[in-house]
Amino acid sequence: MRKALLERQPSRNLRDRPTADAIGEHLDRWFPDHDLDKPIIQAVSEVRGAALGRRKSVRMLVQETRQRRRKSNLSTELAEHPLPLSHKSSLLSVYSLPQAIVRRKSTKMWGCIPEEVRPRRHRARQIAGCGLPLTQIKIQWIKGQLIGKGSFGHVYVAINAATGEVIAVKQIALPKFLSPMSDESAAGAIRMMHTEVELLKDLDHENIVQLLGFEITGGLMSMFLEYVPGGTVHSLVQQHGPLPEPVVHSFLRQIVAGLQYLHDRGILHRDIKGPNILVDETGTCKISDFGISRRVDYDPVRQQAADDKKKQQKNLRAVGTVPFMAPEVARKHVYSAGADIWALGCVTLQMWSGQQAWAGYQEPQIFFKLANGLAPPFPDDLTEAGLEFCKRCFVSTPDKRAAAAELADMEFAQVPNDYVYPYTS
């Protein structure tokens, strides 16, 4: 069955997020409401010790950024695969490589006040107390087309007008009219966003989507995120069915690395699933959507102190997505990083079989199975290494479940030396 599904033609009905370079080539399509040739950017350079400024358009700045990125990528490529000197200069002028994801610290917007460049004269005022330092430094950014919708808001492509880099902006609308009843919910939404920002702003790992900044202006809360082209584990399975075994190994290796980084810092993701694992055009996985993530105050992260359990039990609720829930989450018991590990096991089954865990079961049936500590059915053709990996993820008792560090050493999370990602555009 798996072999037949692996040989099927991929679906062409799904559209992946374009590369940043493709967005740069078609700026008018992605930013139709803006005059991209209007000089709005103040570029500063130093000549003989004096600061000189000149205004640039968004189009000019983006094209310069694309050119720098291509030359940088080419220089790296030439360093790894040297060419004769006579070939290098001509190659630099014509060679084009996909734009790499920018993860430099300079792209972060902390300590700055982001200011949206709007097509109209209206400018939303900055709301005090939003958690950003009230400095005089402003970062202009330009909002483009919608590229995604989530349970907590909409995601748009955008440009950091200070650097020309493509970024993503996740926005949540606040109520226009606040009543006594809505005041608490609106304040709760702000607190939730602030908690998420405080959780993620210092994280920096190649397998975790990077948060660049945050603002509240007018009736919108905005999170500025690293832009990741491509799709998700979920969309890849929808397009291609079961993923080839080397791809599963590679993805697991990366997801486990991201989870280990989070768990070592006392962070529980709490919603690991296929749609929340972004995959760029090079096959790099990035854990995303930390809307319900939490930091825990105990050490080690995998098990809560026994004397706190009863107190915490009163306020616990089942959070996450049902087919990826661990038994302790479904039972509303105190849970730990082991819940993320169980969810990883469900993602593993999805990648291998091409179907979501618990396929064919209704939610009440899934809750009943989980209440009895049962794992989802395993595919009949899962390899011995895959079985061992999943069994360690699906241990019913959370504190006996494998930690991310253990999973990273297992055979099923090892990437072959000759591995090449097959789904490049």
N, C-alpha and C positions, 0 to 999 in steps of 0.2 A: 504493500500500500504506500509506504513512505517513498519507495523508489519511483513508483508511478507519479506521485505528486511532485517529486523533485524534478522530473523530466517535463512537466507541463510548462506551457508558455506563460510568462508572467502577465498579470493583469496590467492594462494600460489606463485604467479608469482613475487611478489615484495620482495626484500631483504632489511631488515632493517640493520642499522649500528650495528655491533657486540658490545658487552660490552667491556670495557677496560680489564676486566679479561680474556675474550675469546681471545682478541688480544695477551695478555701476554702468553696464553697457546700455541698459534700458531705463534710465532714471525717470524719463517722462511717463513711463507706464506705471512705475511704482510710486511716483510723487506727482500725480496729475494736477493737484490743486496749487502747486507752487511754481513761482517764476524762478527756475533753477539757474538762470543766467544773470539774475540781479545781484550786484555786489553787496554782500552782507557780512562777509567774513573779514575780520581784521587780522591779517597775517603780519607778524612782527619779526624783523630780522635786524641784525646788527652790522653796521658798516663803519669801520674805523672807530669803534667804541660808541657810536651813536645809534640809538634805536630808531629804525625807520619802519613805518607801517604802510601796508597797501591792502586794499580791499579786494577780496576774491569772491567769485560766485561759488555756489555749492557745486555746480558741475565741474568747475575748474579744480576745486579742492579734491573732489572725489577722484577725478582722473589722475591727479598727481599722486594720490594715495595708492591707487591701483598700480601705477607705474612703479612706485617705490616697492610695493609688495612683490611685484613680478621680478624685479631685479634682485630683491633679497632672496626670493625663492630660487632664482637661477644661480645666484652666488653659492647658495648652500648645495645645490645640485652639482655645480662644477667642482666644488671642494670635495664632494664624495666621488665624483666621476670626472677626473681631470681630462681636459681636451688640449690639443696643441694650441699654443699661444695665438697663432694666426687665425684660429677659428673663433676665439672667445669674443672679440669685439663685435664681429658681425652677428654672432648668436645673441649677444645681449640686446641688440636692437630689434630682433624679430621674435625671439623665443617667448612663449606665453605659457604660464603654468597656472593651475587653479589657485585662487586666493586662499591662503592659510587662515585658520582661525586665530584671531589676535588675542593673546592672553597676557600682554604686557601690563605691568602695574600702572603704567601711564594712562591706560584706557579707563581706569576707575575714576568715578566722579565724586568721591567723598571729599568733603571740604569745599565743594563747589555748589552753587545754586543753579540747577538746570533751568533753562528758560526756553520754552518752545517758540520756534519761529513760525508764526501763523500767517496764512495767506491774506487775512484781513488785518485791520489796524488794532482790533481788540487784543488785549493781552491780559490773561488771567493773573490776578495778583497772587503773590506768594503768601501762603498761610503760615503764620508764626507757630512755633512749637511742633513742627512736623518731624523733628529729630535731626534736621540738617544744621550744621554750623551756619550762623548768620554772618557769613563773610561777604565781601564785595566782589568775589570772583563769580562770574556767571558763565555757564556752559550752554551755548545755544544748540538746540537739536530740532530736527525736522521730522514730523510724523508722516508716514507713508500709508500704504495699503494694509488692510487686515490680512494677517497670515495664519491666525489660529484663534480658537475659542476654547475656554476652559470653564471649570466650575466657579472660578473666582474672578473671571473677567475676560477681556479680549487682548490679543497680542498683535502688535503692529510692527512692520518693518520701519526703521528710522535711521537717521544719519546723525552722528555726533558732528555738528558743524565746526567744532574746534579742531577735529582731527581728520574728518572725511571718512571715518570708519563706519561701516554698516553695523547697527546694533538692533536689538529687539526691545520693544517697550510693552510691558504688561500693564493694562489700566483697569481700574475698578471705579465705577461711578458711585459717588455718594448721593444720598437723597437730596433733592433740591429744596424740599421743605421738611424741616425737622420738627416732629411733634414730641411730646414727652415720651411716647411709646417708642418712637424711632431713634430718640437720642441715644438710648442705651445700646441698641443694635449697631448704630453708626459708630459709636465710640468703641464698641467691641471689634468692629471691622478694622478700625484704625490701629487698635492695640494688637490685633492679629497680624496686620501687615508690619508693624514696628517689630514685633517679636520675630517674624520671619527675616526681616532685614538684619536685626542684631545677630540672628543665628548664622546668616550666610555671608555677611559682608567681609569677613576675614578669611573665608575659605578659598583655597586656591589649589585645585587639583585638575588634571587633564581630563578626568572622567566625571567631573561635576560641572554643570553649567555655572558660569561665573556671574555673580551679581555685581553690577558696576556702580549703581547708585539708586537714589530714591527721592521722590518729591511728592508734595501735595500742593496742587494749585487749583483754585476754584473748587469745582465739584468732582475732581478726579484725583485718585491716588495712582502714581506711576512708579513702576519698578523698571530700571534700565538693566538689561541683561545682555550677556554675550550672545551674538547671533550665530546660530548653528544651522547651516544648510542641510538639505537631505530630508530624511523622514524619521521614523521611529521603529523600534523592534516590532511593534504591532503592525505598522503599515507595510513593513518588509514582508511579514508573514502573510498579510492580506494580498500582496502583490505576487509573491513567489511561492507561497505555501511553506512546507517544512524547509528550514534552512540547512544548507550543507553542513556536515559535521565539523569541518575546520572553522566555519563561521561561528557555529555554536561555541566551540572552544574559545575563539577569540573574544566573542562578546562576553562570555562568562568571566574570562580573565579580567576584562576591563570593569565589568559591573562589580565584581568582587573587590577589586582594588578601590573603587569609589566607596563601596560600603565599609570597607576596613578603615578608610580615611575618616569617614563620618563617625563610625562607632568608636574609634580610638579617641575622638574628641567629644564623646558623650552625646552624639546626635542620633536620634531615631528618625528615619524618613517617614515611615508609617503608610506609604502608598506606593510601594514598588510594584510596577506593572509595566507591560509592554508599551503602552502609550506614553509613559513617563521616562522611557529610555530613548533619548534622541540618538540618531546615528547619522554622522555626516557622510559626505561623498567619498571619504577615504576609509570608512569603516570604523571610525573612532566613536565610541559610545560615551554618552554624557547623561548622568542622572539629573533629572529636572523635576520641576513642580514640587516645591517644598511648602505648599500651602498649609499642610497639617502636620508638618515636622515639629519635633520638640527636642529640646535639650534636657537631659536628665542630670540630676544633681548627685547621683551616686556613682561609686567606682568599685568594682568594674561595672561597665555599662550593661552587662548581660543579665544581671540579677538584682532586683530591688531588695533593700534591707527588709527583713521579715517584720520588724516592728512598725514599718510604715504602710504595710499592705492594707490593713483594715481602714486606715484613714483615707488612703487614696481610692479604695474600692468604691466609696460612696459617690465619687464624682466621675468615675470612668464610664465611657460609652464606646461602642464599637465604631471605629473610624477606619476608613480605607475603602477598598473595592471588594465586594463579597467573594468573588472567585479567587482572590489572592489573599484572603484573610487567614491568619493562623488561628488554631482552636482557642487559644487564650484570649484573642481579640474578640472572637465571636461570643465567647462566654462572658465578656466584659470583666475579665480578670486583669490584674496588674500584669503588664507585659513589658518586654525589653527588646534589645536588638535582635533577639531570636525571631521576632515577628517579621522583621525585614528578611531574614534568612529563609523563613517559610515562603514568603512571597517570591523570593528569588527562585526557589524550587518550582513554583508555579510558572514563572517566566521561562524556566528551562524546558518544562513540558510543552509550553506553547511554541518555543522555537523548534523543538525536535519534531513535534507531531503536526504542526500547522494549525492546531486548534487550541482554544483557550482551555485552561484547566477547568475541570468539572463540566465540560461540554455535554449538553443534553440534560443537565440537572437544573431544576428551578431553585430559586433562592431559598425557600423553606427547606428543600431537600439538602441543600449545601449546608445550611445552618445545623440541621439535624446531624449530618455526618461529622461536621466539625465539633459539635458538642460532645460527640463520642470519640474525639481525638483521631479521626480517620483522615488519611491523606487522599488526594485525588488519584484516580486510576493512572497507572503507568502505561505507556505505549508498549505493545508486545515486542517491538523491534529495538527497544532502547538497549544500547551496549552495556556490557558489564560495568565499565567505568562510569557510564551515565547512571546506571542503577545505584551504584555506590554513592555517587554524588547526591542524587535525589534523596536516597534514604537518610543521609546525614542532614539534609535540609528539612525533612519531614518527620523528625523525631517528635513525638507527641509532647514530651516533657521539655519545656523551653530551655531550662538550664543544662540539659544534656544535648541540645541541638548544636550543630557545628558552628563555630565562630567563623567570620570571614577569613581570618588568617589561615585557619585549617583548610577551608575550601580552596584557597589560593594554591595550596600545595598538592591538591588532588589531581589525578591524571586527567580528568575530564575538563580541567581548566587550564591545560597546557596547550600552547599554540605551536603548530608544526613550524620548523625552521623555514620551509619553502612556502609558507602561507602567503597567498595574494588575495586581497579582498575582491570578490567577483562582481560586485554590483556598482562599479564605478560608472559614471555617466560618460 
